[in-house]
Structures are given as structure tokens and as C-alpha cells.
Amino acid sequence: MATTTTPPPPTGTQPVRRVRRDGPLLLRFYSTAVGKKWVMAITGVGIMLFVLAHMIGNLKLFISKEEMNLYGEALRDLGGHLVPRTTLLWLLRIGLIAMFALHIVAAAQLTVANRRARPAQYQSKRDYVATDYAARTMRWTGVIVALFVLFHLADLTWGNANPDFVRGDPYNNLVASFERVPVAIVYVVANVALALHLYHGSWSIFQSMGINNPRYNRARRGFAIGFAGVVLAGNLTFPIAVQLGLVDEACPGTDPVAECNEESGL
């Protein structure tokens, strides 16, 4: 009986070998471009929800000083008597910091990977029909927002950048801060950058997660415009209202839930 033998591979070729990938599944997934895009999408959704909730909570500025400060007190007392005071608030803060960190790191790594994949710059003028201003300025608006977050924390959370800061008195802290014209301008500029970032991010989330059927593009764009517009309009009302004197002036040093003393001249 004749036997057959497998011919050797052609000269200069090597047999195909399976590359063993070590490490946890999630880390292996994150090492891919798709994984990084998913991380950006998921963390982006979390950040968007925080931004919206933060804006809605601050609208209590227009109800009364007492309501605004009770809102801040409720955040510190999340969980009631079931957990120590501020525990849940700090867990939320840590989770938010982690989302910001993952979002920024994934974005930076994708940028580096894209540059390596296209080392040469475009030799002709780019066609901007498929993109827009928000997309082209995504990195810069991200940097502006990141720097603003640090200032915002120093101004209204830590108090280092607010000479009239009183811990536990968010109403007076916010009003005293926005009474300073440079701070109000910084806040307006930062929120315009945030709106541009949110607009493109809201649009890109669906594409990053594979939901990019052309039939849904109109709805996606409508959602992106609506979400960014609501956040921008809501956040801009705070410095504008304070500058126009539409809310009570700050009373530094008063009881957090007390009204301003009319005899103080404020």
C-alpha cells in the first residue's frame, strides 16, 4: 500500500504558531483598540451621568440658600445611619476619579496608537465633511475640562482658590466664587469646552460600541446636540445669574442654613 508524506513547507516560510496570550481576559481585551474604545465609551457614559446630575443638583441655587445647603448635607449623609458619614460620598468620588483616569489614559493611548499607525501627516487638505469642529478639537477641550476640574475642586471643594470658602456652606461658596468676574469668565469658557466635548463624545459613544447604523444617525446627532445643549444652558445660568444679581449675595461666615443678615449691608 502506497504511503503519502506531507511535503515540507516552502523555503523561507515558518509553520504557523499560535501565540499564547497571558493575563486576565479584561486586560487582554483592553490591550486592543476596540477594548480601549469600549472603556472610553463606558466611562464616558458614567461621566455624562455625573455631569447631568451635578447640574440638576446645583439648580437648587435658584430655590433658596437653605435648599442648596440641605442638598449638600444630604450628599454627605448618603446612607443615613447604615454607614459612617461621608462614606458613600467618598466611594462615589473614588469611582468618579477612576472613570476620569481610565477615560484619559485610554484616550491618550489611542492617540499614540493612531499616530504610530499614520506617521506621515496628510499631504493634502483633509476632507472635513465627515467630521466637525467638536471632533477636531476633542483633545484640546479635554485638556481644558481636565484643568477646569482641578480649579473647580480647589475653588468649591477644597477652598484653596476661594478666599471666602466656608466648609459645609455650598451656597455662599458658589455665590462668592461667581461674584468674581475672572472666575465667572473661566467657568463660561470651560463649560463651552465641556459642551463641545460632550457633543462629540455623545455621538461617538454609539459608534465605539458598534451602534453605528446610518438609520440611527439623525437620532444620535439629536441626542448629542440635546444633551450637550441642556448641560451647557444649565451650567451657564449659575455665573450669569450671580453676575446679574438674580440670586442673593453671599454672606461669608454665616450659618449654612441661615438667611443673610440684612443689616450687614450684604
C-alpha positions as CSV (number, residue, x, y, z in Angstrom):
1,M,0.0,0.0,0.0
2,A,1.4,3.3,-1.0
3,T,2.0,5.9,1.6
4,T,1.8,9.7,1.3
5,T,4.0,12.1,3.0
6,T,3.3,15.8,3.8
7,P,5.6,18.0,1.7
8,P,7.8,20.3,3.7
9,P,6.8,24.0,3.8
10,P,8.3,26.1,1.1
11,T,11.7,27.5,1.7
12,G,11.7,30.7,3.7
13,T,8.4,30.1,5.5
14,Q,7.8,29.1,9.0
15,P,5.0,27.0,10.4
16,V,2.1,29.0,11.9
17,R,2.3,29.0,15.7
18,R,-0.5,30.1,18.0
19,V,0.6,33.0,20.2
20,R,-0.4,32.4,23.7
21,R,-1.8,35.4,25.4
22,D,-1.4,35.5,29.2
23,G,-3.2,37.7,31.7
24,P,-6.8,38.3,32.7
25,L,-9.4,38.4,30.0
26,L,-10.3,42.1,30.7
27,L,-6.7,43.2,30.4
28,R,-6.3,41.3,27.2
29,F,-9.4,43.0,25.8
30,Y,-8.2,46.4,27.0
31,S,-4.9,45.9,25.2
32,T,-6.8,46.1,21.8
33,A,-8.0,49.3,20.2
34,V,-11.6,48.0,20.5
35,G,-11.2,47.4,24.2
36,K,-9.8,51.0,24.7
37,K,-12.8,52.4,22.8
38,W,-15.2,50.5,25.0
39,V,-13.5,51.7,28.1
40,M,-13.8,55.3,26.8
41,A,-17.5,54.7,26.0
42,I,-18.4,53.2,29.3
43,T,-16.5,55.7,31.4
44,G,-17.9,58.5,29.1
45,V,-21.5,57.4,30.0
46,G,-20.6,57.5,33.7
47,I,-19.1,60.9,33.4
48,M,-22.1,62.2,31.4
49,L,-24.5,61.0,34.1
50,F,-22.4,62.7,36.8
51,V,-22.3,66.0,34.8
52,L,-26.1,66.0,34.3
53,A,-26.8,65.1,38.0
54,H,-24.3,67.7,39.2
55,M,-26.0,70.4,37.0
56,I,-29.5,69.4,38.2
57,G,-28.4,69.5,41.9
58,N,-26.9,72.9,41.5
59,L,-30.2,74.3,40.2
60,K,-31.3,74.4,43.8
61,L,-29.3,77.7,43.9
62,F,-32.5,79.3,42.4
63,I,-34.8,77.9,45.1
64,S,-33.1,79.1,48.3
65,K,-29.9,79.1,50.3
66,E,-31.4,76.6,52.7
67,E,-32.3,74.2,49.9
68,M,-28.9,74.4,48.4
69,N,-27.1,73.7,51.7
70,L,-29.5,70.9,52.6
71,Y,-28.7,69.3,49.3
72,G,-25.0,69.4,50.1
73,E,-25.7,68.0,53.5
74,A,-27.8,65.2,52.1
75,L,-24.8,64.2,49.8
76,R,-22.5,64.0,52.8
77,D,-25.1,61.9,54.7
78,L,-25.8,59.4,52.0
79,G,-26.7,56.0,53.5
80,G,-28.1,57.6,56.7
81,H,-27.2,55.6,59.8
82,L,-26.4,52.5,57.9
83,V,-22.8,53.6,57.1
84,P,-20.4,56.2,58.5
85,R,-21.0,59.8,57.4
86,T,-19.5,60.7,54.0
87,T,-18.5,57.0,53.3
88,L,-20.8,56.6,50.3
89,L,-19.9,60.1,49.1
90,W,-16.2,59.2,49.1
91,L,-16.9,55.9,47.3
92,L,-18.7,57.9,44.6
93,R,-15.8,60.3,44.4
94,I,-13.3,57.5,44.1
95,G,-15.3,55.8,41.4
96,L,-15.6,59.1,39.5
97,I,-11.8,59.7,39.8
98,A,-11.2,56.2,38.5
99,M,-13.6,56.8,35.5
100,F,-11.8,60.1,34.7
101,A,-8.4,58.4,34.9
102,L,-9.4,55.4,32.7
103,H,-11.0,57.8,30.2
104,I,-7.9,60.0,29.9
105,V,-5.5,57.1,29.8
106,A,-7.5,55.2,27.1
107,A,-7.8,58.4,25.0
108,A,-4.0,59.1,25.3
109,Q,-3.1,55.5,24.3
110,L,-5.5,55.6,21.3
111,T,-3.9,58.8,20.2
112,V,-0.4,57.4,20.4
113,A,-1.5,54.3,18.5
114,N,-3.2,56.3,15.8
115,R,0.0,58.4,15.3
116,R,2.1,55.3,15.1
117,A,-0.2,53.8,12.5
118,R,0.0,57.1,10.4
119,P,3.5,58.5,11.0
120,A,3.2,60.8,7.9
121,Q,0.9,63.8,8.0
122,Y,-1.8,64.3,5.4
123,Q,-0.2,65.6,2.2
124,S,-3.4,67.3,1.1
125,K,-6.1,69.3,2.8
126,R,-8.3,67.0,4.8
127,D,-11.9,66.5,3.9
128,Y,-13.8,67.8,6.9
129,V,-17.2,66.7,5.6
130,A,-17.2,63.6,7.8
131,T,-16.0,65.4,10.9
132,D,-16.7,68.7,12.6
133,Y,-15.2,71.3,14.8
134,A,-16.0,69.4,18.0
135,A,-14.2,66.3,16.7
136,R,-11.1,68.2,15.6
137,T,-10.8,70.0,19.0
138,M,-11.6,66.9,21.1
139,R,-8.1,66.8,22.6
140,W,-8.0,70.5,23.5
141,T,-11.4,70.6,25.0
142,G,-10.5,67.5,27.0
143,V,-7.4,69.3,28.4
144,I,-9.4,72.4,29.2
145,V,-12.0,70.4,31.0
146,A,-9.4,68.5,33.0
147,L,-7.7,71.7,34.1
148,F,-11.0,73.3,35.0
149,V,-12.0,70.3,37.1
150,L,-8.8,70.8,39.2
151,F,-9.6,74.5,39.6
152,H,-13.3,73.7,40.4
153,L,-12.2,71.4,43.2
154,A,-9.8,73.9,44.6
155,D,-12.4,76.6,44.4
156,L,-15.6,74.9,45.7
157,T,-14.5,71.6,47.4
158,W,-11.1,72.2,49.0
159,G,-11.4,76.0,49.2
160,N,-7.8,76.8,48.4
161,A,-8.8,79.1,45.5
162,N,-11.8,80.7,47.3
163,P,-10.9,83.3,50.0
164,D,-14.5,83.3,51.3
165,F,-14.8,79.5,51.5
166,V,-16.7,78.0,54.4
167,R,-16.8,74.3,54.7
168,G,-20.4,72.9,54.6
169,D,-21.8,76.1,53.0
170,P,-22.1,75.4,49.3
171,Y,-24.5,78.3,48.6
172,N,-22.2,81.0,49.9
173,N,-19.2,79.4,48.4
174,L,-20.7,79.2,45.0
175,V,-22.1,82.7,45.0
176,A,-18.9,84.2,46.5
177,S,-16.9,82.5,43.7
178,F,-19.1,83.6,40.8
179,E,-19.2,87.2,42.1
180,R,-15.6,87.4,40.9
181,V,-15.7,88.3,37.2
182,P,-12.5,86.3,36.2
183,V,-13.9,83.2,37.8
184,A,-17.2,83.6,36.1
185,I,-15.4,84.0,32.7
186,V,-13.3,80.9,33.3
187,Y,-16.5,79.0,34.2
188,V,-18.2,80.1,31.0
189,V,-15.2,79.2,28.8
190,A,-14.8,75.9,30.5
191,N,-18.4,74.9,30.0
192,V,-18.4,75.8,26.4
193,A,-15.4,73.4,26.0
194,L,-17.3,70.9,28.1
195,A,-20.3,71.2,25.8
196,L,-18.2,70.6,22.7
197,H,-16.6,67.6,24.3
198,L,-19.9,66.2,25.4
199,Y,-21.4,66.7,21.9
200,H,-18.7,64.7,20.1
201,G,-18.5,62.2,23.0
202,S,-22.3,61.6,22.9
203,W,-22.1,61.0,19.2
204,S,-19.0,58.7,19.4
205,I,-20.3,56.5,22.2
206,F,-22.6,54.7,19.9
207,Q,-20.0,54.2,17.2
208,S,-17.5,52.9,19.8
209,M,-20.0,50.3,21.0
210,G,-20.9,49.2,17.4
211,I,-24.2,51.1,17.3
212,N,-23.5,53.0,14.1
213,N,-26.2,52.1,11.6
214,P,-26.8,55.1,9.3
215,R,-30.5,54.8,10.0
216,Y,-29.9,56.0,13.6
217,N,-27.5,58.9,12.7
218,R,-30.2,61.5,12.9
219,A,-31.3,60.3,16.4
220,R,-27.7,60.1,17.5
221,R,-27.0,63.6,16.4
222,G,-30.2,64.9,18.0
223,F,-29.3,63.2,21.3
224,A,-25.8,64.6,21.2
225,I,-27.0,68.2,20.5
226,G,-29.7,67.9,23.1
227,F,-27.6,66.5,25.9
228,A,-24.7,69.0,25.4
229,G,-27.1,71.9,25.0
230,V,-29.0,71.1,28.2
231,V,-25.8,70.8,30.2
232,L,-24.4,74.0,28.7
233,A,-27.6,76.0,29.3
234,G,-28.0,74.8,32.8
235,N,-24.4,75.4,33.9
236,L,-24.2,78.9,32.3
237,T,-27.2,80.1,34.3
238,F,-25.1,80.0,37.6
239,P,-22.4,82.5,36.8
240,I,-24.7,84.7,34.7
241,A,-27.4,84.8,37.4
242,V,-24.8,85.7,40.1
243,Q,-23.2,88.4,37.9
244,L,-26.7,89.9,37.2
245,G,-27.6,89.9,40.8
246,L,-30.5,87.5,40.3
247,V,-29.6,85.4,43.4
248,D,-29.0,86.6,47.0
249,E,-25.4,87.7,47.6
250,A,-23.1,85.6,49.6
251,C,-22.9,86.0,53.4
252,P,-19.4,84.6,54.3
253,G,-19.2,83.2,57.8
254,T,-23.0,82.9,58.4
255,D,-24.7,79.7,59.5
256,P,-25.0,77.4,56.4
257,V,-28.9,77.3,56.6
258,A,-29.5,80.8,57.9
259,E,-30.5,83.8,55.8
260,C,-28.3,86.8,55.2
261,N,-28.4,89.5,57.8
262,E,-30.0,92.5,56.0
263,E,-28.2,94.9,58.5
264,S,-24.8,93.5,57.4
265,G,-25.1,95.5,54.2
266,L,-24.9,92.4,52.0
